[in-house]
Amino acid sequence: HHSETFKTGKLRQPSSVFEMASLGLQASVCSSFIARAGLRILQEDIPELAGRSSTGTRLEGGLSYMADAFCALLRMLTCCMVLVDTARQQFWIRHWSADAASKSRLVQPPFRGGLLFGEDLSNLVKELG
């Protein structure tokens, strides 16, 4: 039913933050793939336009920027979902009689370094992108 939302333009009220974020994830993934496909078509199938004219250069730069921007949006929405889940966990354990340090360790999101899920996921995204 999500793809129908984008085709018809009719929006219904999302029932959760995760459903809303998943709509954003779906749109950003599709848009990024389409922008990358357009960039590849421009570079491989229309090489006389890509990089050789001001229009081609601007089009190539615009498609590249769009693809990168949608990938960045995908990362931000994913982190948002993790943070919402962490907040939900904190809400449920607020009345637990354990000390604050134990509660904090229990609900800590799975960031490794500055990245969600560490370098493994980042390398996989780079490989697939």
C-alpha positions as CSV (number, residue, x, y, z in Angstrom):
1,H,0.0,0.0,0.0
2,H,3.0,2.3,0.4
3,S,3.7,2.4,-3.4
4,E,0.1,3.3,-4.0
5,T,0.5,6.3,-1.7
6,F,3.2,7.6,-4.0
7,K,1.3,6.8,-7.2
8,T,-2.0,8.4,-6.2
9,G,-0.7,11.2,-4.0
10,K,-3.3,10.3,-1.4
11,L,-1.8,10.2,2.0
12,R,-3.4,8.5,5.0
13,Q,-2.5,9.1,8.6
14,P,0.5,6.9,9.4
15,S,-0.1,4.8,12.5
16,S,3.4,5.0,13.9
17,V,6.7,6.8,13.7
18,F,8.2,3.7,12.2
19,E,5.6,3.6,9.4
20,M,6.2,7.2,8.6
21,A,10.0,6.7,8.6
22,S,9.6,3.6,6.4
23,L,7.7,5.7,3.8
24,G,10.7,8.1,3.9
25,L,13.1,5.2,3.6
26,Q,11.2,3.7,0.6
27,A,11.1,7.1,-1.1
28,S,14.8,7.8,-0.5
29,V,16.0,4.4,-1.7
30,C,13.9,4.5,-4.9
31,S,15.0,8.1,-5.6
32,S,18.6,7.3,-5.0
33,F,18.5,4.3,-7.4
34,I,16.7,6.3,-10.0
35,A,19.2,9.2,-9.8
36,R,22.1,6.7,-10.0
37,A,20.5,5.0,-13.0
38,G,20.1,8.4,-14.7
39,L,23.7,9.2,-14.0
40,R,24.9,5.9,-15.4
41,I,22.8,6.3,-18.5
42,L,24.1,9.8,-19.0
43,Q,27.7,8.7,-18.6
44,E,27.6,5.5,-20.6
45,D,24.8,5.9,-23.2
46,I,25.1,9.6,-23.9
47,P,28.8,10.3,-23.4
48,E,28.8,13.1,-26.0
49,L,26.6,15.1,-23.5
50,A,28.2,14.1,-20.2
51,G,31.1,16.3,-19.3
52,R,31.5,17.9,-22.7
53,S,28.8,20.6,-22.5
54,S,27.8,22.9,-19.8
55,T,24.3,21.3,-19.8
56,G,25.8,17.8,-19.5
57,T,28.1,18.9,-16.7
58,R,25.3,20.5,-14.8
59,L,23.0,17.5,-15.3
60,E,25.7,15.1,-14.3
61,G,26.4,17.2,-11.1
62,G,22.8,17.4,-10.3
63,L,22.1,13.7,-10.6
64,S,25.2,12.9,-8.6
65,Y,24.1,15.3,-5.8
66,M,20.6,13.9,-5.8
67,A,21.9,10.3,-5.4
68,D,24.2,11.3,-2.6
69,A,21.6,13.4,-0.8
70,F,19.0,10.6,-0.9
71,C,21.6,8.2,0.6
72,A,22.3,10.7,3.4
73,L,18.6,11.0,4.0
74,L,18.4,7.2,4.2
75,R,21.2,7.2,6.9
76,M,19.4,9.9,8.9
77,L,16.0,8.2,8.8
78,T,17.6,5.0,10.0
79,C,19.3,6.7,12.9
80,C,16.0,8.4,13.7
81,M,14.3,5.0,13.9
82,V,17.0,3.8,16.3
83,L,16.7,6.8,18.5
84,V,12.9,6.6,18.6
85,D,13.2,2.9,19.7
86,T,15.8,3.9,22.3
87,A,13.4,6.6,23.7
88,R,10.6,4.0,23.8
89,Q,12.8,1.6,25.8
90,Q,13.8,4.4,28.2
91,F,10.1,5.2,28.7
92,W,9.3,1.6,29.6
93,I,12.1,1.2,32.2
94,R,11.7,4.6,33.8
95,H,10.0,3.1,36.9
96,W,12.5,0.3,37.2
97,S,14.3,0.6,40.5
98,A,17.8,0.0,39.1
99,D,20.5,2.7,39.1
100,A,20.7,5.2,36.2
101,A,24.0,3.7,34.8
102,S,22.4,0.2,34.5
103,K,19.4,1.7,32.8
104,S,21.6,3.7,30.4
105,R,23.6,0.6,29.4
106,L,20.4,-1.4,28.8
107,V,18.9,1.1,26.4
108,Q,22.1,2.2,24.6
109,P,21.6,2.2,20.8
110,P,24.0,-0.1,18.8
111,F,26.4,2.6,17.6
112,R,30.0,1.6,17.1
113,G,32.2,4.6,16.9
114,G,30.3,7.3,15.1
115,L,28.3,4.8,13.0
116,L,25.2,2.8,13.6
117,F,26.1,-0.9,13.6
118,G,29.8,0.0,12.9
119,E,31.9,-0.2,9.8
120,D,30.4,-3.5,8.5
121,L,27.2,-1.9,7.5
122,S,28.9,1.1,6.1
123,N,31.1,-1.1,3.9
124,L,28.1,-3.1,2.7
125,V,26.3,0.1,1.8
126,K,29.3,1.4,-0.1
127,E,29.7,-2.0,-1.9
128,L,26.0,-2.1,-2.9
129,G,25.8,1.7,-3.8
